[in-house]
Amino acid sequence: MEETQNTSYYSLTLKSNEEARLEQVFRSHCSISNKMTLYDFIILSIEKRVVSNVCTLTTISSIFTQAAGDKPNLNKSRFFFAITLLARVLFPEELSPVEQMLTQILVDPMAGTSQTNLPRQDETTKSIFTEKVIRILDNYHHACFQILQVYNTHNIQNRRRTVGFKQIKQKNLGISARNFLRYCRNSNIIPHLLNIETFADFMKATVPPKDREEQLFYDNSIVIKCYETDNNFFELLPLDQIIGEPELKLYHLLLMLSRIALDCIKDVQDLTEKVRVMFADKLKLTEEFDYGPGCNIQYGEENYSDASFSSVEDHDQILANYENKVIISQKGLRDDRDLLEVIKVAPIIPTIDEVVKILDDDRVPNVPPMQKNVPENPPPYVLPPKLFPLPLPPDPKADKRLAPQRQNRSGKKEETAADRLKFAPMPGSFLPKLPEVTRSEKFLPLRNTSNLYPDTVKKTLCNPGIQPYLIREIFLPPASPKEINTLIESAIVFQNNCNFSMALVSLDNAKSKWLKLEKIETLKAEIDLFFELTRGAIYESCEKDGLALAQYVSTKLISDRLAFNHPDRALVYCGLGSVLHHSEHSDLSLRCYLMAKKIRERTLGGNTIDTATVYNNIGVCFNELGRFQEAYIYFELAGAIFDALLGPHHTRTLTVRQNIERIKRESMLSNPEFQVLWSKQLVDPFPKGKKKGKGKKKGKKSKK
């Protein structure tokens, strides 16, 4: 009997062709006439690839129960309502999730092929896809995710757990058939509960072949051959990739283990009790037993304890738990092991307190205090207000030549200096008559017709989240022999191509070859300073801020060997300022750049490119500290120097201009407008002469 009450609650607005196609899908999957059971709804969800690690069998069952209400089945209107609920679960961030859902439901994923992705539809599958069994399986979802994590192919190949629960859910990852065979052997299911031939048959019934390669995998009995040859299954060594090997997702895992429970456990009669015995007693998938012997294993030939790992989802944070893997770079580095082999002896990374002590010992300038504007008469306005006297009228006898006297022929009173002085109305004074048109209505046509300030002028099209950025120092290589110059250029090229390990190797080879060529033990201070600063720049490029900080601190000993008025003494402080800025210590970074500014202004002068670079970086540090006015001044100074020395189209000039625009948007710098309080009329000291009268006769005298 169709629903007659509250039909609008289950209604779904569709196009005529979409409604017809969706109704066809509904009728083709109904086992009873115009009635869809829970089993039919789950089969439809699996066929349309709706069931995944995110949308589990429990989610499908809950949606079915909510849509059906107190009915055991779904009619057409309730089926449409279930599709709406399913769309909200699958596409929560879409504005129109129903359209995305219809696209997935109405398209046949297996069109054009004779294969299917549905499990074997026998009595065992129908017994599993019931509400009671699915409710039991819901208690073991976390344990099954643990299986998917431990036996994940990427984790086994990388010899560590680099894929966690979050990635398995979002990317819908699974485990291969041979790795699931390993789990069953480690859990003592095979051969105690079933043999390998039955296991292979259950595998084919759960994950049917979707293409020719998977069909060949089952025909060649790869699972049985792996069972006979893999004797070290408990070590989880990496396996060779086989084309066509099926992958088991979360619902495959639950379906496979439930099928084993219903068909192989004979001493229990109740179906739900069989499933509970399988997961709780046989597999011991509870936190009390650490998810059973199948999950409580270590990867083969692993030197480090597996206890340092957890379900942390951040890939960099997982690798940081290693002893020799402190810093991770994703710019061309396969692993930190490449750099560690080149470095051999890593420098000791100083703490922030040690860096502060070093800066204090070198008498590095402190951060200047922020200037505060103190009013002369702050609240509660104790001082009396200042009254400005009116200007005295000019004395006509003082200088008669300033303004020639004019004759008053009209008989009106002559205007005096006091009359010429006109004051504006006092602030807050009320006009006797209100305007006929309000200010909002007056500017309404302007707002509706055109934009007074377009987006390009307001700079609203720019990204306001981008902050002003530093200009990095360029370490120029010294004059060197040809073969050494080639190695230095190779190191710079490797650094620009993000091959940092080879950059360090080339740099070390250049330094050692130079020492052998000169037959000395120590290079000159300028040359040695270049090599050490370049090494620190390479560490900084691969985001190894800790090693870069240690390198710059150790390089300071070489910088102290230079003369007092040598301009290269500022390079160490520039490097320290850059690393501390990226480490979010803007106050210490500002101190370093202020020291570099002091050195360069003393040695090079204030109107050089190197000094202007420091000015820009000081402005960036002031911006990070929230002192926008001082940052704006330093940006303006750096921009003026770059514009004069490099031109308006140079990269550094454009960089400073962008920094100025960003800080303008960030701090809303604007010039306040003040109302003019009074105005004064001045007498023209040079009046125009009178025009001669027309038609005057000769001989007549003009009247005096």
Number of C-alpha atoms within 10 A of each C-alpha: 5 10 11 6 7 8 11 8 10 16 15 15 9 13 9 9 9 14 15 12 15 20 16 12 14 21 17 14 18 19 12 11 10 17 17 24 19 20 20 21 23 19 20 20 19 17 18 18 15 22 23 20 20 17 17 17 25 18 16 21 20 14 20 26 18 14 23 21 12 8 11 12 21 25 22 19 20 25 23 21 22 21 21 21 19 22 21 16 16 18 15 11 9 12 10 12 18 21 15 14 19 18 11 15 20 14 10 12 14 13 9 7 9 8 14 15 17 19 21 15 11 9 8 15 19 14 17 21 19 16 17 12 18 21 15 16 22 14 14 18 18 15 19 21 21 20 23 26 25 26 24 22 22 16 18 21 16 12 18 19 25 24 23 22 17 15 14 20 17 11 11 15 21 25 21 20 18 21 23 20 22 23 23 19 18 20 18 16 19 18 11 9 14 16 11 16 12 13 21 18 11 20 24 18 19 24 23 19 22 17 14 10 15 19 17 15 17 20 9 11 12 17 20 16 11 14 16 10 9 13 9 10 18 16 16 22 15 16 12 7 9 12 10 16 19 23 16 22 23 25 22 17 22 22 25 21 18 25 21 20 23 22 12 14 17 9 7 13 10 9 17 22 14 22 26 18 16 21 24 16 12 16 22 20 25 16 10 8 13 14 21 22 16 23 23 14 14 17 23 16 10 11 8 12 10 14 7 9 15 12 14 15 16 14 13 16 15 20 20 14 13 14 8 11 15 15 18 19 16 11 13 12 16 12 14 16 14 13 18 15 11 16 14 8 8 13 14 12 16 15 11 12 9 11 17 13 11 14 18 13 9 9 10 19 15 15 14 9 6 8 8 6 6 7 7 8 11 9 8 6 9 8 10 7 8 6 6 6 6 8 9 8 12 11 9 12 7 8 10 10 11 12 13 14 9 7 8 9 6 7 7 7 7 10 8 10 15 13 11 14 15 12 11 10 11 8 8 6 7 9 8 6 6 8 8 6 8 10 9 9 10 10 10 11 10 11 12 8 8 9 9 9 9 10 11 9 9 10 14 11 9 13 9 13 8 11 15 24 16 21 17 13 14 10 14 8 14 13 9 13 10 9 11 20 16 14 20 24 16 18 27 21 15 19 21 13 12 19 19 27 25 19 26 22 17 20 23 19 16 22 19 12 15 19 14 10 11 10 10 10 8 12 14 11 15 17 16 16 24 19 20 19 21 24 23 25 25 25 23 20 17 21 18 18 21 20 22 27 27 19 27 25 20 18 21 19 13 19 22 11 13 16 11 12 12 15 17 20 24 22 24 25 26 25 26 24 30 27 26 23 20 14 13 11 17 22 17 22 27 28 24 27 30 25 23 28 25 18 22 25 17 13 16 16 14 18 17 15 18 21 21 26 24 26 26 30 30 28 32 30 28 22 23 19 14 13 16 21 16 18 26 24 15 23 27 19 19 29 25 19 20 25 18 12 14 14 14 15 11 12 12 21 21 16 19 29 19 16 26 22 16 21 23 15 15 16 14 10 12 7 6 5 6 6 7 8 11 10 11 12 10 9 12 10 10 10 9 7 6 6 6 7 6 6 6 10 7 6 6 7 8 6 4 3
